[in-house]
Amino acid sequence: MKALSPLIVFLILYLATSIIAQDFYKVPIAVAFLVSSVYALLTIKGTMNERIKVFAKGAGNSTIVLMLAIFILAGAFATSAKTLGAVDATVNFTLSILPEEAILPGIFLASCFISLSIGTSSGTIAALTPLAVGIAHQSDINTPLMIGLVVGGTYFGDNLSFISDTTIVATQTQGCNMSDKFKTNIRIIAPVALIMLVIYFFLGKNVSAPAEIGATNFWLILPYMSVILLAICRINVLLVLGIGIALTGIIGLSLGIYDVFGWFAALNEGMMGMSELIIVTILAGGMLEVIRHNGGIDLIIKALTRNIHGARGGEASIAALTCLVNVCTANNTIAIITTGPIAKDIAQRFHIDPRKSASILGTASCFAQGLLPYGAQVLIAAGLSGVNPIHILPYLYYPLLIGIALLFAILFRYPHLKTQNSL
């Protein structure tokens, strides 16, 4: 139990304190990891230099460093594209091609597409929630349904986007290409998205479209589309993000949207916006290495797999662990950062393809996060709409259905993957 005590300290400090304060964002998660990391150093035998070397081994391993580089470029790209006006252009383009009788499935599709393009569920919610509330006020569709539609759709992109934190962490910790994870993952959740489109079509046949939709400048959508297409073509993610960043600069400067200093400022803002995630990733990597050094990872794996004898049980244990940590941290990216190394050990032990384990991490975390009334996404939507988070939960159909889809994917070992070497 001593080996696992740093993780217990983290959960008590973060979870218990948040419950007492009745606010899961009262205790900064980076501070919780800092305290538990300092405590972790005290659990190692040896001199302080020897203890720090163990921590540094985990905090600075190649996977962590690559993740940090991706986070930095993803943040720079996302903010520079947003400053360019790419988010509004993408929203307008999506809405402009929708027939009026399909406005509900269209808004859901827009939520899926925009989150896939910009790689953030929170940003998509911020962009679409005011529009969804306006439609709800002009029609006989209740507001919680409209908010649930927007929030649910964002998890499609959060789970699949090549610049999403969850995708980056899931693929890097499992050692697989983003494009391969995308192709595997979409086979699990695409049927759910199609089912939701049909449901929303019948629910929204009589809903009126917004009176005015802004004009679309297709040049502003180009950076997002380029990133998606290049990533699908299996080009190195750092190169893809670099090209995306360059396009935001070229287009922004050519159209006079910002000058070179404004572009630099947007890049800097984006990189700085990833600072908390970078700090948490470094601290979590070091703490987990200490836990591994003390034998804690082996204890967790033995506890999870004690009565498991095959890949199906191994996949189920990865999903269960991810959901549990997500409930405790209220952050799907942090949940994957925390459970990713353990999931990789379980996957190797039970011969689970890295593409499948990465898909399980992403889908399980989005399922759990999507149903938390204290999750950031639901809270943002509730704040923008003035709706109680509890009233939104019954309409979060998509996160619930992807959880069911994941369960079936585990039970029937779907999709059936041919053996492929990991990165």
Sequence and secondary structure as in RCSB ss.txt:
>XXXX:A:sequence
MKALSPLIVFLILYLATSIIAQDFYKVPIAVAFLVSSVYALLTIKGTMNERIKVFAKGAGNSTIVLMLAIFILAG
AFATSAKTLGAVDATVNFTLSILPEEAILPGIFLASCFISLSIGTSSGTIAALTPLAVGIAHQSDINTPLMIGLV
VGGTYFGDNLSFISDTTIVATQTQGCNMSDKFKTNIRIIAPVALIMLVIYFFLGKNVSAPAEIGATNFWLILPYM
SVILLAICRINVLLVLGIGIALTGIIGLSLGIYDVFGWFAALNEGMMGMSELIIVTILAGGMLEVIRHNGGIDLI
IKALTRNIHGARGGEASIAALTCLVNVCTANNTIAIITTGPIAKDIAQRFHIDPRKSASILGTASCFAQGLLPYG
AQVLIAAGLSGVNPIHILPYLYYPLLIGIALLFAILFRYPHLKTQNSL
>XXXX:A:secstr
 TTTHHHHHHHIIIIIHHHHHT TTSS HHHHHHHHHHHHHHTS S HHHHHHHHHHHHTSHHHHHHHHHHHHHH
HHHHHHHHHTHHHHHHHHHHHTS GGGHHHHHHHHHHHHHHHH  HHHHHHHHHHHHHHHHHTSSS HHHHHHHH
HHHHHHHHHH TT HHHHHHHHHHT  HHHHHHHHHHHHHHHHHHHHHHHHHHTTT    S      HHHHHHHH
HHHHHHHTT  HHHHHHHHHHHHHHHHHHTTSS HHHHHHHHHHHHHHTHHHHHHHHHHHHHHHHHHHTTHHHHH
HHHHHTT  SHHHHHHHHHHHHHHHHHHHS HHHHHHHHHHHHHHHHHHTT  HHHHHHHHHHHHHHHHHT TTS
HHHHHHHHHHT  HHHHGGG HHHHHHHHHHHHHHHTT S        
